[in-house]
């Protein structure tokens, strides 16, 4: 990372900490919340047809498929 990018990143970190009155835990919690919101938004906006077959389907556990007789 070059010096300009490093300084810009440090300025963003300083601004985030200032926004949370220097509380690093609060800043991290806010970042984690923002990541979760972005992931949820991306998930809801992604076309199922577009990603079909690109990712492995999660394995289903017995008895959770909604059918009887398992």
Secondary structure, DSSP 8 states (H G I E B T S, - for coil): --HHHHHHHHHHHHHHHHHTTT-HHHHHHHHHHHHHHHHHHHHHHS-HHHHTTTS------TT-SS-S--
